[in-house]
Amino acid sequence: MTIDLHVTCVSAAPLGSRLEVESTVEQAGKSILFTSCRIFTLGEGDQRTLVATGVHTKKVVGHLQKVLPKSKL
């Protein structure tokens, strides 16, 4: 279940663009996950342009052991 969700659109991604998504679990508690992501368009060479950022706070119904590997708890 989503507790909080924020998306910030920074620039446009033209139709047909190649995209790269970086996502991170910032913190994992007993029943709540805090995550973030950044989305980029991929240009010539190593050029990346930020398209959007997002953060998501999620309540996990059940046990996190089923969601994350044990080493992350």
PyMOL commands that set and color helices and strands:
alter all, ss='L'
color gray80, all
select helices_A, chain A and resi 64-66+70-72
alter helices_A, ss='H'
color red, helices_A
select strands_A, chain A and resi 2-9+19-28+32-42+48-59
alter strands_A, ss='S'
color yellow, strands_A
deselect
rebuild
show_as cartoon
